[in-house]
Amino acid sequence: MTSTSVATALTLYRSRTLTLEQAATIGGCSVAQLEASAEAFAPAAATRAADD
């Protein structure tokens, strides 16, 4: 599991191209690991509020 493969998998999952399970397979990790990575890659709450 590299940061690049996880980032790519998350991008494809968020664009609804892949299911979470497929994205985990592509990223080379478990669904739980991908979910944890998704939280780490998520924008901060303050950033999201400022974008509204």
C-alpha atoms as one frame of an Amber mdcrd trajectory, in Angstrom:
protein
   0.000   0.000   0.000   1.635   3.229  -1.165   0.277   6.702  -0.586  -0.115
   7.129  -4.344  -2.162   3.959  -4.785  -4.349   4.833  -1.791  -4.869   8.394
  -3.027  -5.834   7.089  -6.470  -8.199   4.535  -4.957  -9.815   7.216  -2.780
 -10.244   9.510  -5.770 -11.943   6.759  -7.760 -14.145   5.836  -4.798 -15.183
   9.435  -4.160 -16.048   9.880  -7.830 -18.228   6.760  -7.515 -16.194   4.934
 -10.145 -15.353   2.135  -7.692 -17.035   0.607  -4.684 -15.238   0.824  -1.363
 -14.250  -2.830  -1.658 -12.873  -2.336  -5.171 -10.965   0.757  -4.090  -9.405
  -1.164  -1.202  -8.300  -3.892  -3.617  -6.781  -1.333  -5.997  -5.105   0.443
  -3.085  -3.683  -2.830  -1.808  -5.231  -2.543   1.624  -8.253  -3.599   3.635
 -11.517  -1.672   3.660 -10.788  -0.590   7.253  -7.350   0.727   6.268  -8.835
   2.612   3.317 -11.498   4.160   5.531  -8.797   5.286   7.970  -6.817   6.754
   5.078  -9.918   8.519   3.794 -10.277  10.268   7.138  -6.623  11.291   7.033
  -6.986  12.679   3.493 -10.282  14.471   4.229 -10.214  18.262   4.306 -10.321
  19.857   7.734 -13.756  20.881   9.009 -12.756  24.559   9.010 -11.774  24.320
   5.350 -15.099  22.810   4.387 -17.049  25.466   6.317 -15.079  28.241   4.638
 -15.870  26.818   1.211 -19.635  27.063   1.749
